[in-house]
Amino acid sequence: MSNLEPKIPGISLNYVVPTPEPELLTGVPVFLGLTLSPEEGEEPKKLSLVSHFQQYFGQAEGYLADAIAGFFANGGRLCYVIALSDNTLASLQQGLEASEVLENVDLVCVPDIMLGAEAQIIEMQQAILKHCEQKGDRFAILDAWNIADVEKLNQQRRELASHNGALYAPWLQVESRDDYIPPCGHIAGIYASSDRTIGVHSAPANIPLDGVLNLSFSLTFTEQAQLNPQTAGGINCIRSFPGRGMRVWGVRTLSPITEWQYINVRRLFLTFGRWVNRNLADTVFEPNAFPLWVRLQRELSVYCESLWREGALQGTTPDEAFYVKCNAQTNPPENRERGQVVAEVGLAPTIPGEFIQLLVVQSSSGITLK
């Protein structure tokens, strides 16, 4: 913007230079759900304002419109919407297939499947997770059943083991309706806001939710511990804290594997894969020889160092944060005969500090914290 200040009454012209979008967008969901008049074979619609939903679709039958409103209210800036003809597995699979053309999308939200029965919900959520795993570049934000029963919620979680998804509870009350809605849209907005202000490596948790009046049920610390154990994937709880509002209080995937239990760690690696596919696609069909190995090692190392400088990787030096190998050792003759080029990459992602421990020391001088 220009620094010229008007000196006399009249019209002044300020020039605003728009901030360019990053090369690789993150925090961009595709929402799939029910609208009043979906067109057969309707293509995905791009939304950059909440008002675009009514412009394209009019109204929604279930939770879709409120989920998208929650996305924009919590910091989301761009999403895509695909209207489903009905709330069946076949329609969902058709919509997921239609979404595959969307290169910017890295999140999937389907709030309206929560209108079905429990068994149907599980079947459709499993289909979403399978889609994310097959695509290899997307992460599903799933909704827990709207029940205050820890054992039932854990039963749902056990049916949904996956590296590429997370489950959230409880549901949210918003101003536009009397009942409660699934939280996935609001959570997607938190992801988008956290990605934009810090980076995809930042844990989208301990962040207050905007546009939420109440929670469908409250969870105690004991109940959260049962839903979110220390050593495995779990259900991410939304908690109400006096004076601090309603906050996302969990950052777990649905993975039973310790290395993939944190959302931000998993999304960092998914984003790494998206970057590789976008920036190194032109190396396909080049001669599998030393010049190609040098190029791959150089470009991968530059990107890894940029992640380290952003704070996405641990270590005081690049050597402690990552390594890249692409040479004759990773590409022996048998690999080259199969047409394979292998670059080995190791990353040391930053891990969220979930459990902050303070040492309480009592002495003659009083009680101190260390």
RALINBEL-V657737 format. One record per helix or strand. SS is the DSSP state (hx for helix, st for strand). FROM is the first residue (numbers start at 0). TO is the last residue. Records with the same first field share a line. If there is no record, write none. Layout:
# RALINBEL-V657737
SS: FROM-TO  FROM-TO
This chain:
# RALINBEL-V657737
st: 28-34  44-46  59-59  78-83  106-108  138-142  161-161  164-168  171-172  179-180  207-207  213-214  234-240  244-248  251-251  253-253  261-261  312-312  321-324  343-346  348-348  359-362  365-368
hx: 50-56  63-72  88-100  110-114  117-134  149-157  183-196  220-226  257-259  262-278  280-282  289-308  317-320  332-336
